Amino acid sequence: MRVTRLLHLVRNRRVVQKFDDRMVAADAIEAVLEAARYAPSAREAQPWRFVVVQEALARHKIAAAAFNHPHVKTAPVVVVCCARIHSHVSGSGRSSFPMDVAAATQTMVIAAADLGLHSSWIYGFRESVIRPVVGVPNDVPIVALLCLGHQAGLGDLPERRSRTEVIAWDRWRSDDARSQLS
Ligand SMILES: Cc1cc2nc3c(=O)[nH]c(=O)nc-3n(C[C@H](O)[C@H](O)[C@H](O)COP(=O)(O)O)c2cc1C
């Protein structure tokens, strides 16, 4: 297997425990969002819209909407990842905007790691509570939150299922993969 610089970065990204109180430089935030802007999207719809929240009161309200998740509480930057839904339903009739926003979010995760930043992707939140905090209209889904900051201490290396467990070549491998799903 060829271990590229990017693969090395991806495999060595640390799991965030808690963010410390260091700010994130404006040019680093912009670089992370620039990477998101270049993510792929179905039909090139680019449905993502991002609200970058740094203001403390708004962040605290967003943290409350995310059930006081410690990452949201401590992150100096929370990116509210939204979607314009009307332009991007694929030919099969399947909505592609959640995938598109996920692609953009993951691109930000990698870009942040490349800048020495840490990130935490949050899906568990009450959308209706965040909506008025940042002024997102009712017809714009809030798909995810991405917390950005610097790690307090050194997180663990991620644990991942083995290559043989998750990858089959040419055909689905009917081992007991199902029973291992947790
Ligand atoms: C789509 C998605 C949604 C997630 N939602 C949450 C969440 O609501 N709360 C949370 O604590 N972590 C959430 N995570 C973070 C995962 O738990 C985390 O990625 C996983 O534990 C692996 O850690 P790592 O990303 O640091 O390697 C989410 C991750 C993804 C990809």
The ligand as a Tripos MOL2 file, in Angstrom:
@<TRIPOS>MOLECULE
LIG
   31    33     1     0     0
SMALL
NO_CHARGES

@<TRIPOS>ATOM
      1 C1        -22.0680   12.0350   10.2130 C.3       1 LIG1
      2 C2        -21.4230   12.1470   11.5540 C.ar      1 LIG1
      3 C3        -22.1630   12.5710   12.6240 C.ar      1 LIG1
      4 C4        -21.5960   12.6800   13.8870 C.ar      1 LIG1
      5 N1        -22.3490   13.1400   14.9220 N.ar      1 LIG1
      6 C5        -21.8200   13.2060   16.1530 C.ar      1 LIG1
      7 C6        -22.5980   13.6680   17.2480 C.ar      1 LIG1
      8 O1        -23.7490   14.0630   17.1120 O.2       1 LIG1
      9 N2        -22.0150   13.6770   18.4630 N.ar      1 LIG1
     10 C7        -20.7210   13.2820   18.6500 C.ar      1 LIG1
     11 O2        -20.2390   13.2830   19.7780 O.2       1 LIG1
     12 N3        -19.9530   12.8920   17.6090 N.ar      1 LIG1
     13 C8        -20.4700   12.8380   16.3840 C.ar      1 LIG1
     14 N4        -19.6980   12.4430   15.3190 N.ar      1 LIG1
     15 C9        -18.2740   12.1570   15.5450 C.3       1 LIG1
     16 C10       -17.9980   10.6840   15.5690 C.3       1 LIG1
     17 O3        -18.4450   10.1410   16.7680 O.3       1 LIG1
     18 C11       -16.4950   10.5410   15.3760 C.3       1 LIG1
     19 O4        -16.1760   10.9080   14.0500 O.3       1 LIG1
     20 C12       -16.0420    9.1370   15.6530 C.3       1 LIG1
     21 O5        -16.1630    8.8820   17.0230 O.3       1 LIG1
     22 C13       -14.6170    8.9320   15.2680 C.3       1 LIG1
     23 O6        -13.8000    9.8920   15.8600 O.3       1 LIG1
     24 P1        -12.7870   10.7330   14.9610 P.3       1 LIG1
     25 O7        -13.5950   11.4800   13.9630 O.co2     1 LIG1
     26 O8        -12.1050   11.6720   15.8940 O.co2     1 LIG1
     27 O9        -11.8610    9.7440   14.3610 O.co2     1 LIG1
     28 C14       -20.2360   12.3490   14.0650 C.ar      1 LIG1
     29 C15       -19.4770   11.9370   12.9670 C.ar      1 LIG1
     30 C16       -20.0550   11.8510   11.7300 C.ar      1 LIG1
     31 C17       -19.2050   11.4260   10.5570 C.3       1 LIG1
@<TRIPOS>BOND
     1     1     2 1
     2     2     3 ar
     3     2    30 ar
     4     3     4 ar
     5     4     5 ar
     6     4    28 ar
     7     5     6 ar
     8     6     7 ar
     9     6    13 1
    10     7     8 2
    11     7     9 ar
    12     9    10 ar
    13    10    11 2
    14    10    12 ar
    15    12    13 ar
    16    13    14 ar
    17    14    15 1
    18    14    28 ar
    19    15    16 1
    20    16    17 1
    21    16    18 1
    22    18    19 1
    23    18    20 1
    24    20    21 1
    25    20    22 1
    26    22    23 1
    27    23    24 1
    28    24    25 2
    29    24    26 1
    30    24    27 1
    31    28    29 ar
    32    29    30 ar
    33    30    31 1
@<TRIPOS>SUBSTRUCTURE
     1 LIG1         1 GROUP 0 **** ****
